[in-house]
Amino acid sequence: MSNEYNTTTYIGVTNNLLRRVWEHQNKLSEGFTNKYNLCKLIYYEFFDEMIEAIKREKQLKRWTRKKKDCLIEKMNPEWKDLFETLI
């Protein structure tokens, strides 16, 4: 997730991406994403097993911002909101 200006990013894991993004967009989640207005889905990955998703989340959270930005730009070079592509 990111904000309108792509100045802050957030990495998380969920078992229902559509619901979770909708919650962020509608400010139903308190905390970091709400504080920084993170309402754009800019990157995602799907996994068959939650344990694998959690491992990947932990891996990405250890990366530098530059490395994360490069990963995002491979999938989404214009940093567009990808939420609509999931529907």
N, C-alpha and C positions, 0 to 999 in steps of 0.2 A: 504494500500500500504506500501511497505517497500523497503529498498535498498538491494543490493547484500549481505551485511554483517549483515542484520537484526538489525542494530544499531538504526535506526530511523523508526518510523511508522507514518502513516497519516490516518485519518478517514475522509471520505467525503460521500456525498450523490449525486446520479445522477439518471436520468430517463432512462439512457442507459449505462449499465455497460461495455459492450464490447467496445463501442465507447470511453468511458472515459478512460479506461485502455489503449487502443491503443494510445490515445492522450498523456498520461503520458509516455508510452514507447517510443514514437517518439518525446518527448521533445517539444510538442506543447503547453503545459501549463506552463506559467511562474509562478514564486512564489516558495512556500515551496517545492512542490514535485520535481520541476526541480533543485532547489538549492541543495537538498539532494539526488538527483538521485533516487527517489522513483519510481521504475518501475516494481516491483513485486506485483501481486495481491496475498495476503496471507490469506485473509479472506473476506467473503461477506455474506450478508443477503438480502433476497428479501421481499418486502412489497407490498401489494395491493394498499395502499394509501400513497402518498408522505408525508402527515402529520405524519403518523406513522414512516416513515423512518427518518424524521427530528427529531422526538422525540427520536428515538433510537440513532441517531448520537449524539445528545446533551448529552444523558445519558452516552454513551461510552466515550465521550471526558472528562467527569468528573471522570472517573475511573483512578486508579493508573496504571502505566506501568505494574506492576506485574499482576494485575487483567486482563488487556488487553491481556498480553502474555498468560495467562492461557486459556482465551477464544479462542485465535488463535490456541493454541496447541490442544484443543479438536477437532477442525475441521481439522487442518493441522499440525500434530506433527513434521513434518520435515521442515516446513516453505517453502514448494515448491511454485513456481509460479503457481497459479491456473487458469491463463488466458486461457490456452489451454483446460481446462476441460469445459469451457463455450461454446466453438465453436462446 
